[in-house]
Amino acid sequence: MNDKKKKVKEISFEDSLKKLEEIVEELEKGELSLDEALKLYEEGMEFSDKCMEKLNESKQKVEKITKEGNNKYHTEPFSVQNNEEDEKE
């Protein structure tokens, strides 16, 4: 793994997101040459992948605590569908 990809892997979600936002702003200015823009786009995709990877890991860890009778608690995997159903009640 090259040093650049290693650095992206070691960076936090928040820092990855901030860097991705900076890259998007720079690309939106439209002042870069095609080569510079492509290079920055590639770097942005690496940060985007890092963010998505972290979000997917976090999503799998999120659990909803559900109260059962007799004050017992159990956990169940979080899902958007369950959350939307809870909000309707």
N, C-alpha and C positions, 0 to 999 in steps of 0.2 A: 504494500500500500504506500502510495507516495505521501510526502509530508503534508501536502494540501488537504488530501482526503482524510488523513489522520487527524488534522486539526479540526475539521468539520465534525468528525465523529466525537471528539472530546468536548466540544462546545455545548453549553446548556441550551435548553429549548428556548428560553427567553432571549439569549444572545443570538441564537440562530434566526429567530423570528425578526429581531431588530436588524440583523445584517441583511436578511431577505428584503425587508421593507426599504432599506437603504439602496439595495440593488435595483429594486423596482422603480424607486424615485429617479435614480440615475438613468435607467433605461427610458423612462417616460419623458425625460428632458429632450431626448432625440439628438443630443450633441456628440455622440460617440461615433467613431468609424464603425463600419460593419464588423471588422475583426474584433474591435474592442467590445462591441455590443454582444457578439457571439460568445466571447470569452466570459463576459459578465453574466450572460444568460446561463451558461453552463455552470458557473459558480452558484448562481441563484437556484438552479435545479438541485444542486447538492444540498443546499440549505433547506430547500423545500422538502426533499426526501427525508432529511433529518427530522424536520418538524412533524411530518406525517408519521414517521416511525415512532416518535415519542408520543404523539397523540394516540396512535393505535395501542401502544403499550399501556398508556394511562387508561384508555377506555376499557381495556380488559381487566384492569385492577379495580375500577370503580365498582363498588358494591352498594346495593341499597339495603338498608337495615329495615327489616319488616317486623313489626310487633305481632307476636302470636298471643293466644290466650295464656293465662297464668304468668304474665310478665316475662315470658321467654322470648328471646330474640334469635333470629337466624338471618343469615345473609343470602342474598341471591344476586346473580350477575345483573348489573345495570343494563337497561335497554331503553332506547328512546320510546319505544312503543309502551312499555310499562309506565314510564314517566308521563307520557301524554294521557294515559288512562287515569292515573292518579290525579292529574290536574283537572280532569273533567268532573271528578266526584266532589 
